[in-house]
Amino acid sequence: MNKKQATLKTITTKGLVWSAIERFSVQGITFIIQLVLARLLAPAEYGIIAMLAIFIQISQILIDGGFANALIQKKNCTEEDFSTVFFFNILIAVLAYGLLFLLAPLIANFYKIAQLDLVLKVLAIVLIINSLSIVQRTQLVKNVDFRSQAFVSFTSSLLSGVLGIILAYQGFGVWALVWQQLSNSFFILVFYSLIVRWRPVFTFSKRSFNELFSFGSKLLVSSLINTAYRNLYSIVIGKKYSSEELGLYSRAEQFALFPSYNIGNIISRVMFPVFSKIQDDNEQLKTIYRKTIQYSSFLIFPLMFGLISISQPFILFFLTEKWSGVIVLLQILCLDWMFDHISAINLNLLYVKGRSDLALKLEIIKKTYAIIILFCTLPFGLIWMCIGRVFYSVTAIFINAHYTNRLIGLSVWQQLKDIIPYVLASAIMAIIVNYLIFFIPALIYKLIVGVLFGGIIYSIISKVCFKPVLTDVSAIIKNRYECKN
């Protein structure tokens, strides 16, 4: 192993460990806070926030403009690059807020909920706050410094979460969720400003803008399409059904994406800057990408199948009977999200290779297909709409793998070969767990037995069938992992 490879592996190991700490510490505290808030608030109040999510998320993507990933992908960034992106972010944020302010009454009228007008006008302030910290966060990601991000994210989530709980307890209703989001963005800005000693120079380089935009613009459109699709469900459900049903759907979505999205996000955030350093070595990329798929599948599939098996006691024990409508939706959406990391890894390769144009092309194809599925399942209710999402996620694997095969020779069949053993092992574990807890009457004991025996069963299967992967993943957790070519 040469010095360059050793350095890259050290960076990767530390990045993975601290990215995991950052994501799971933050999501852990957020998860607990959301459980408390869900007991204090009603599904309809969560539904109001879910109705506005698409407008906030799309605005946030427009503000970023794909520049964050463009800065990460670019090998040598200058002060001009960072400052240009910084001022562009602020400009677009102000324009986006102004547009949402004007549209707020129309959006409230569309949903026929007058309260949405003022809620959106206040909540959209988060866009301006977030625009001030994008460059600082990007610099930490580019340097694979997830230790600092762990501190910022955890502390901000804890402080804003406590504020949200206090307000919810005092009877502020949906405003507790609004002020929680605003305060979280404010705390993140303060901590990033203290940790990242960077200040913009008062310049805007047309050359830097054009160079970064040529790469980032495709990511921008791709992200817009993906975000619009994900939030289209909220728009349709909020319009056709009720805020309460949308609240149930949004809670199911949040719990379902928790394991898959966070583990996938940990890996993607680390691997994108690391792989960008070896973007010209196809053989090394192929080898490490296959390992990435194996390791993420080894962790994600048992968590998703495990959540399916304990969803009923989990929802009833933590959220109470008023949220029972979440259970079936959660089980189905777990099947949807458990394949998300495969698609994300394939798209990550296109970004590493600088082929954001291909990523955009894929998004247009996939989301056209997905929208057709959505409107075909819409007349049959929420359950069939969620089943349609599962069907789309599975077929998306085959679509995404097309360009991966062209660029580095990694076919969809090789990827399926890498993930199927973990799917089967996890499914077997879930079936056994579901059988064991079926005969237990108390919800708390169902949860304890389900989690305990699920972990034991999958550990036994892993030691017998997946020993090399288990060893490598354990080594990563212990911060002493070494990739083997």
C-alpha positions as CSV (number, residue, x, y, z in Angstrom):
1,M,0.0,0.0,0.0
2,N,1.5,3.3,-1.0
3,K,1.4,6.5,1.1
4,K,-1.4,8.1,-1.0
5,Q,-3.6,5.1,-0.5
6,A,-2.9,4.9,3.2
7,T,-3.8,8.6,3.6
8,L,-7.0,8.2,1.6
9,K,-8.0,5.2,3.8
10,T,-7.3,7.1,7.0
11,I,-9.4,10.0,5.8
12,T,-12.2,7.7,4.8
13,T,-12.2,5.9,8.1
14,K,-12.2,9.0,10.2
15,G,-14.8,10.5,8.0
16,L,-17.1,7.5,8.2
17,V,-16.8,7.3,12.0
18,W,-17.4,11.0,12.6
19,S,-20.1,11.2,10.0
20,A,-21.9,8.3,11.8
21,I,-21.5,9.9,15.1
22,E,-22.9,13.2,13.7
23,R,-25.8,11.6,12.0
24,F,-26.9,9.2,14.7
25,S,-26.3,11.6,17.6
26,V,-28.4,14.2,15.8
27,Q,-31.0,11.9,14.6
28,G,-31.1,10.1,17.9
29,I,-31.9,13.3,19.8
30,T,-34.2,14.4,17.0
31,F,-36.0,11.1,17.2
32,I,-36.6,11.3,20.9
33,I,-37.7,14.9,20.6
34,Q,-40.2,14.0,17.8
35,L,-41.6,11.2,19.9
36,V,-42.3,13.7,22.7
37,L,-43.7,16.3,20.4
38,A,-46.0,13.7,18.7
39,R,-47.5,12.9,22.1
40,L,-48.1,16.6,22.7
41,L,-49.4,17.5,19.2
42,A,-52.1,16.2,16.9
43,P,-51.6,14.6,13.5
44,A,-53.3,17.6,11.9
45,E,-50.6,20.0,13.2
46,Y,-47.9,17.9,11.6
47,G,-50.0,17.9,8.5
48,I,-49.9,21.7,8.3
49,I,-46.0,21.7,8.3
50,A,-46.0,18.8,5.8
51,M,-48.2,20.9,3.4
52,L,-45.5,23.6,3.4
53,A,-42.5,21.3,3.2
54,I,-42.3,21.3,-0.6
55,F,-42.2,25.1,-0.8
56,I,-39.4,25.3,1.7
57,Q,-37.4,22.4,0.3
58,I,-37.6,23.6,-3.3
59,S,-36.6,27.1,-2.3
60,Q,-33.6,25.7,-0.3
61,I,-32.5,23.7,-3.4
62,L,-32.7,26.9,-5.5
63,I,-30.6,28.8,-3.0
64,D,-27.9,26.1,-3.0
65,G,-28.1,25.9,-6.8
66,G,-25.9,22.7,-6.8
67,F,-23.0,24.9,-5.8
68,A,-22.2,23.0,-2.6
69,N,-21.5,19.8,-4.5
70,A,-19.7,21.7,-7.2
71,L,-17.3,23.1,-4.6
72,I,-16.8,19.6,-3.2
73,Q,-16.2,18.1,-6.6
74,K,-13.7,20.8,-7.7
75,K,-10.2,19.9,-6.6
76,N,-8.8,23.3,-6.0
77,C,-11.2,26.0,-4.8
78,T,-10.2,29.6,-4.4
79,E,-11.5,32.4,-2.2
80,E,-13.3,33.8,-5.2
81,D,-15.2,30.5,-5.6
82,F,-16.4,30.5,-2.0
83,S,-17.3,34.1,-1.9
84,T,-19.1,34.0,-5.2
85,V,-21.3,31.1,-4.0
86,F,-21.8,32.8,-0.6
87,F,-23.3,36.0,-2.2
88,F,-25.3,34.1,-4.7
89,N,-26.9,32.0,-1.9
90,I,-27.9,35.1,0.0
91,L,-29.4,36.8,-3.1
92,I,-31.5,33.8,-4.1
93,A,-32.6,33.3,-0.5
94,V,-34.0,36.9,-0.3
95,L,-35.8,36.5,-3.6
96,A,-37.2,33.1,-2.6
97,Y,-38.5,34.5,0.7
98,G,-40.1,37.4,-1.0
99,L,-41.8,35.1,-3.5
100,L,-43.1,32.8,-0.8
101,F,-44.3,35.8,1.2
102,L,-46.4,36.9,-1.8
103,L,-47.7,33.4,-2.5
104,A,-48.6,32.5,1.1
105,P,-52.3,33.7,0.8
106,L,-52.7,31.7,-2.4
107,I,-51.2,28.6,-0.9
108,A,-53.5,28.9,2.2
109,N,-56.5,29.3,-0.2
110,F,-55.4,26.2,-2.2
111,Y,-55.5,24.0,0.9
112,K,-58.4,26.0,2.4
113,I,-56.6,26.4,5.6
114,A,-56.2,30.1,6.6
115,Q,-53.5,29.5,9.2
116,L,-51.1,28.5,6.5
117,D,-50.7,32.1,5.4
118,L,-48.9,33.3,8.5
119,V,-47.2,30.0,9.2
120,L,-45.4,30.1,5.8
121,K,-44.4,33.7,6.1
122,V,-42.7,33.0,9.4
123,L,-41.3,29.6,8.6
124,A,-39.8,30.8,5.3
125,I,-37.3,33.0,7.3
126,V,-35.4,29.8,7.7
127,L,-34.3,30.1,4.1
128,I,-32.3,33.3,4.7
129,I,-30.7,31.9,7.9
130,N,-29.6,28.7,6.1
131,S,-28.1,30.7,3.1
132,L,-25.6,32.2,5.5
133,S,-24.1,28.9,6.5
134,I,-24.0,26.8,3.3
135,V,-20.4,27.7,2.4
136,Q,-19.1,27.0,5.9
137,R,-20.8,23.6,6.0
138,T,-19.4,22.8,2.5
139,Q,-15.9,23.6,3.6
140,L,-16.2,21.1,6.5
141,V,-17.5,18.4,4.1
142,K,-14.8,19.1,1.6
143,N,-12.2,18.6,4.3
144,V,-14.0,15.5,5.5
145,D,-14.3,17.2,8.9
146,F,-17.4,15.6,10.3
147,R,-16.3,15.9,13.9
148,S,-17.1,19.6,13.9
149,Q,-20.3,19.0,12.1
150,A,-21.2,16.4,14.7
151,F,-20.9,19.1,17.5
152,V,-22.8,21.7,15.5
153,S,-25.7,19.5,14.5
154,F,-26.1,17.8,17.8
155,T,-26.0,20.9,19.9
156,S,-28.4,22.8,17.6
157,S,-30.9,19.9,17.5
158,L,-30.8,19.6,21.3
159,L,-31.4,23.3,22.0
160,S,-34.1,23.7,19.3
161,G,-35.8,20.5,20.3
162,V,-36.0,21.5,24.0
163,L,-37.5,24.9,22.8
164,G,-40.0,23.0,20.6
165,I,-41.1,20.7,23.5
166,I,-41.5,23.7,25.9
167,L,-43.7,25.5,23.4
168,A,-45.8,22.4,22.6
169,Y,-46.3,21.8,26.3
170,Q,-47.5,25.4,26.7
171,G,-50.1,24.9,24.0
172,F,-48.5,26.6,21.0
173,G,-49.6,23.9,18.6
174,V,-48.1,24.1,15.2
175,W,-46.1,27.1,16.2
176,A,-43.9,24.9,18.4
177,L,-42.8,23.1,15.2
178,V,-42.2,26.4,13.4
179,W,-40.0,27.9,16.1
180,Q,-38.2,24.6,16.5
181,Q,-37.1,24.7,12.8
182,L,-36.2,28.4,12.9
183,S,-34.1,28.1,16.1
184,N,-32.3,25.1,14.8
185,S,-31.1,27.0,11.7
186,F,-30.1,29.9,13.8
187,F,-28.0,27.8,16.2
188,I,-26.4,26.1,13.3
189,L,-25.4,29.4,11.8
190,V,-23.9,30.6,15.1
191,F,-21.9,27.5,15.7
192,Y,-20.6,27.3,12.1
193,S,-19.5,30.9,12.2
194,L,-17.6,30.3,15.4
195,I,-15.9,27.0,14.2
196,V,-15.2,27.8,10.6
197,R,-13.0,30.9,10.6
198,W,-13.9,32.0,7.1
199,R,-15.2,35.3,6.0
200,P,-16.2,36.2,2.5
201,V,-14.2,38.7,0.4
202,F,-16.5,41.2,-1.2
203,T,-16.2,39.9,-4.8
204,F,-18.4,38.1,-7.3
205,S,-16.5,36.3,-10.0
206,K,-18.3,35.6,-13.2
207,R,-15.7,33.1,-14.1
208,S,-16.1,31.2,-10.9
209,F,-19.9,31.3,-11.2
210,N,-19.9,30.0,-14.7
211,E,-17.4,27.2,-13.9
212,L,-19.3,26.0,-10.8
213,F,-22.8,26.5,-12.4
214,S,-21.8,24.3,-15.4
215,F,-21.6,21.4,-13.0
216,G,-24.0,22.5,-10.3
217,S,-26.9,23.5,-12.6
218,K,-27.6,19.9,-13.6
219,L,-27.6,18.8,-9.9
220,L,-29.9,21.7,-9.2
221,V,-32.5,20.6,-11.7
222,S,-32.0,16.9,-10.7
223,S,-32.6,17.8,-7.0
224,L,-35.6,19.9,-7.9
225,I,-37.2,17.0,-9.7
226,N,-36.5,14.6,-6.9
227,T,-37.7,16.9,-4.2
228,A,-40.8,17.9,-6.1
229,Y,-41.6,14.2,-6.6
230,R,-41.1,13.3,-2.9
231,N,-43.3,16.2,-1.8
232,L,-45.9,15.7,-4.5
233,Y,-47.4,13.0,-2.3
234,S,-47.9,15.6,0.5
235,I,-49.5,18.0,-1.9
236,V,-51.9,15.4,-3.3
237,I,-52.7,13.9,0.0
238,G,-53.2,17.3,1.6
239,K,-55.5,18.4,-1.2
240,K,-57.5,15.2,-1.8
241,Y,-57.7,14.0,1.8
242,S,-57.1,15.9,5.0
243,S,-54.4,17.5,7.1
244,E,-54.8,14.6,9.7
245,E,-54.2,11.9,7.0
246,L,-51.3,13.9,5.7
247,G,-49.9,14.0,9.3
248,L,-50.1,10.2,9.5
249,Y,-48.4,9.8,6.2
250,S,-45.6,12.3,7.1
251,R,-45.0,10.5,10.4
252,A,-44.8,7.2,8.7
253,E,-42.4,8.7,6.1
254,Q,-40.2,10.2,8.8
255,F,-39.8,6.9,10.7
256,A,-39.3,4.8,7.6
257,L,-36.5,7.0,6.2
258,F,-34.7,7.2,9.6
259,P,-32.4,4.1,9.3
260,S,-31.9,4.0,5.5
261,Y,-31.5,7.7,4.8
262,N,-29.2,8.3,7.7
263,I,-26.8,5.4,7.0
264,G,-26.9,6.2,3.3
265,N,-26.3,9.9,4.0
266,I,-23.3,9.0,6.2
267,I,-21.7,7.0,3.5
268,S,-22.5,9.4,0.6
269,R,-21.3,12.5,2.4
270,V,-17.9,10.8,3.1
271,M,-17.5,8.9,-0.1
272,F,-18.3,11.9,-2.5
273,P,-15.3,14.0,-1.4
274,V,-13.1,10.9,-1.0
275,F,-14.0,9.4,-4.3
276,S,-13.6,12.7,-6.0
277,K,-9.9,12.3,-5.2
278,I,-9.7,9.1,-7.2
279,Q,-12.2,9.9,-9.9
280,D,-9.9,8.8,-12.7
281,D,-9.1,5.3,-11.4
282,N,-12.1,3.2,-12.6
283,E,-10.8,-0.1,-11.2
284,Q,-10.4,1.3,-7.7
285,L,-13.7,3.1,-7.9
286,K,-15.5,-0.1,-8.9
287,T,-13.9,-2.1,-6.1
288,I,-14.7,0.4,-3.4
289,Y,-18.2,1.0,-4.8
290,R,-19.0,-2.6,-4.5
291,K,-17.8,-2.7,-0.9
292,T,-19.8,0.4,-0.2
293,I,-23.0,-1.3,-1.5
294,Q,-22.2,-4.4,0.6
295,Y,-21.5,-2.6,3.8
296,S,-24.5,-0.2,3.6
297,S,-26.8,-3.2,2.7
298,F,-25.4,-5.2,5.6
299,L,-26.5,-2.4,8.0
300,I,-29.7,-1.0,6.3
301,F,-31.7,-4.1,5.4
302,P,-31.8,-5.6,8.9
303,L,-32.8,-2.3,10.4
304,M,-35.6,-1.8,7.8
305,F,-37.0,-5.3,8.1
306,G,-36.6,-5.1,11.9
307,L,-38.7,-1.9,12.0
308,I,-41.4,-3.6,9.9
309,S,-41.6,-6.4,12.4
310,I,-41.9,-4.1,15.5
311,S,-43.9,-1.2,14.0
312,Q,-47.2,-2.1,15.7
313,P,-45.9,-2.1,19.3
314,F,-43.5,0.8,18.5
315,I,-46.2,3.2,17.3
316,L,-48.8,2.2,19.9
317,F,-46.3,2.4,22.8
318,F,-44.5,5.6,21.9
319,L,-47.2,7.6,20.1
320,T,-50.4,6.1,21.6
321,E,-53.5,4.9,19.8
322,K,-54.2,8.3,18.1
323,W,-51.3,7.5,15.7
324,S,-52.4,3.9,15.0
325,G,-53.0,4.8,11.3
326,V,-49.3,5.2,10.9
327,I,-48.6,1.4,11.4
328,V,-49.5,0.0,8.0
329,L,-48.1,3.0,6.1
330,L,-44.8,2.7,8.0
331,Q,-44.5,-1.0,7.1
332,I,-45.0,-0.3,3.4
333,L,-42.7,2.7,3.3
334,C,-39.9,0.7,5.0
335,L,-40.0,-1.4,1.9
336,D,-39.7,1.7,-0.2
337,W,-36.8,3.4,1.6
338,M,-34.7,0.2,2.2
339,F,-33.6,0.3,-1.5
340,D,-32.9,4.1,-1.6
341,H,-29.2,3.7,-0.7
342,I,-28.6,1.6,-3.9
343,S,-29.9,4.3,-6.1
344,A,-28.0,7.0,-4.1
345,I,-24.7,5.2,-4.5
346,N,-25.2,4.8,-8.3
347,L,-26.0,8.5,-8.6
348,N,-23.0,9.4,-6.5
349,L,-20.8,7.8,-9.1
350,L,-22.1,10.1,-11.8
351,Y,-21.4,13.2,-9.6
352,V,-17.8,11.9,-8.9
353,K,-17.3,11.5,-12.6
354,G,-18.6,15.0,-13.2
355,R,-21.5,13.6,-15.2
356,S,-24.3,15.7,-13.7
357,D,-25.9,15.8,-17.1
358,L,-26.5,12.0,-16.9
359,A,-27.8,12.3,-13.4
360,L,-30.3,14.9,-14.6
361,K,-31.3,12.7,-17.5
362,L,-32.0,9.8,-15.1
363,E,-34.1,11.9,-12.8
364,I,-36.3,13.1,-15.7
365,I,-36.8,9.5,-16.8
366,K,-37.4,8.1,-13.3
367,K,-39.7,10.8,-12.1
368,T,-41.9,10.8,-15.2
369,Y,-42.4,7.1,-14.6
370,A,-43.0,7.7,-10.8
371,I,-45.6,10.4,-11.3
372,I,-47.5,8.0,-13.6
373,I,-47.5,5.4,-10.8
374,L,-48.6,8.1,-8.3
375,F,-51.7,9.1,-10.3
376,C,-52.6,5.5,-11.1
377,T,-52.7,4.6,-7.4
378,L,-54.2,7.9,-6.2
379,P,-57.9,6.8,-6.5
380,F,-57.3,3.7,-4.3
381,G,-56.1,5.5,-1.1
382,L,-52.9,6.0,0.9
383,I,-52.0,2.3,1.2
384,W,-52.0,1.8,-2.6
385,M,-50.1,5.0,-3.1
386,C,-47.4,3.7,-0.7
387,I,-47.3,0.4,-2.5
388,G,-46.7,2.3,-5.8
389,R,-43.7,3.9,-4.2
390,V,-42.2,0.5,-3.4
391,F,-42.7,-0.6,-7.0
392,Y,-41.0,2.5,-8.2
393,S,-38.0,2.1,-5.8
394,V,-37.3,-1.4,-7.0
395,T,-37.4,-0.6,-10.7
396,A,-35.3,2.6,-10.0
397,I,-32.3,0.3,-9.1
398,F,-32.3,-1.1,-12.7
399,I,-32.6,2.4,-14.2
400,N,-29.8,3.9,-12.1
401,A,-27.4,1.1,-12.7
402,H,-27.4,1.6,-16.5
403,Y,-24.8,4.4,-16.5
404,T,-22.8,2.9,-13.7
405,N,-22.2,-0.1,-15.9
406,R,-21.2,2.2,-18.8
407,L,-18.8,4.3,-16.8
408,I,-17.0,1.7,-14.6
409,G,-18.4,-1.7,-15.7
410,L,-20.5,-2.4,-12.6
411,S,-23.7,-4.0,-13.8
412,V,-27.0,-4.2,-12.1
413,W,-26.7,-8.0,-11.8
414,Q,-23.4,-7.6,-9.9
415,Q,-25.1,-5.1,-7.6
416,L,-28.0,-7.4,-7.0
417,K,-25.6,-10.2,-6.2
418,D,-24.1,-8.0,-3.6
419,I,-27.3,-7.1,-1.9
420,I,-29.6,-10.2,-2.2
421,P,-27.9,-12.2,0.7
422,Y,-28.6,-9.3,3.1
423,V,-32.2,-9.0,1.9
424,L,-32.8,-12.7,2.5
425,A,-31.0,-12.8,5.9
426,S,-32.9,-9.7,7.1
427,A,-36.3,-11.1,5.9
428,I,-35.7,-14.3,7.8
429,M,-34.8,-12.4,10.9
430,A,-38.0,-10.3,10.7
431,I,-40.2,-13.3,10.2
432,I,-38.8,-15.0,13.3
433,V,-39.1,-11.8,15.3
434,N,-42.7,-11.2,14.2
435,Y,-43.6,-14.8,15.2
436,L,-42.0,-14.4,18.7
437,I,-43.7,-11.1,19.6
438,F,-47.1,-12.2,18.3
439,F,-47.8,-14.2,21.5
440,I,-46.6,-11.4,23.9
441,P,-49.4,-9.2,25.2
442,A,-47.6,-6.2,26.6
443,L,-46.3,-3.6,24.1
444,I,-43.1,-2.8,26.0
445,Y,-42.2,-6.5,26.2
446,K,-43.0,-6.9,22.5
447,L,-40.4,-4.1,21.8
448,I,-37.8,-5.4,24.1
449,V,-38.0,-9.0,22.8
450,G,-38.2,-7.8,19.2
451,V,-35.2,-5.6,19.3
452,L,-33.1,-8.1,21.5
453,F,-33.9,-11.2,19.5
454,G,-33.7,-9.4,16.2
455,G,-30.1,-8.3,17.0
456,I,-29.1,-11.8,18.2
457,I,-30.6,-13.6,15.2
458,Y,-29.0,-11.3,12.7
459,S,-25.6,-11.4,14.5
460,I,-25.7,-15.2,14.4
461,I,-26.5,-15.1,10.6
462,S,-23.7,-12.6,10.0
463,K,-21.1,-14.6,11.8
464,V,-22.0,-17.6,9.8
465,C,-22.6,-16.1,6.4
466,F,-21.1,-12.6,6.3
467,K,-18.0,-12.9,8.5
468,P,-15.7,-10.8,6.2
469,V,-18.2,-7.9,5.9
470,L,-18.9,-8.1,9.7
471,T,-15.2,-7.9,10.4
472,D,-14.7,-4.9,8.2
473,V,-17.7,-3.0,9.5
474,S,-16.7,-3.7,13.0
475,A,-13.2,-2.4,12.2
476,I,-14.7,0.8,10.8
477,I,-16.7,1.3,14.0
478,K,-13.5,0.8,16.0
479,N,-11.8,3.4,13.8
480,R,-9.1,1.0,12.5
481,Y,-10.5,0.0,9.2
482,E,-8.2,-0.7,6.2
483,C,-9.6,-1.2,2.7
484,K,-8.0,-4.1,0.8
485,N,-7.7,-3.8,-2.9
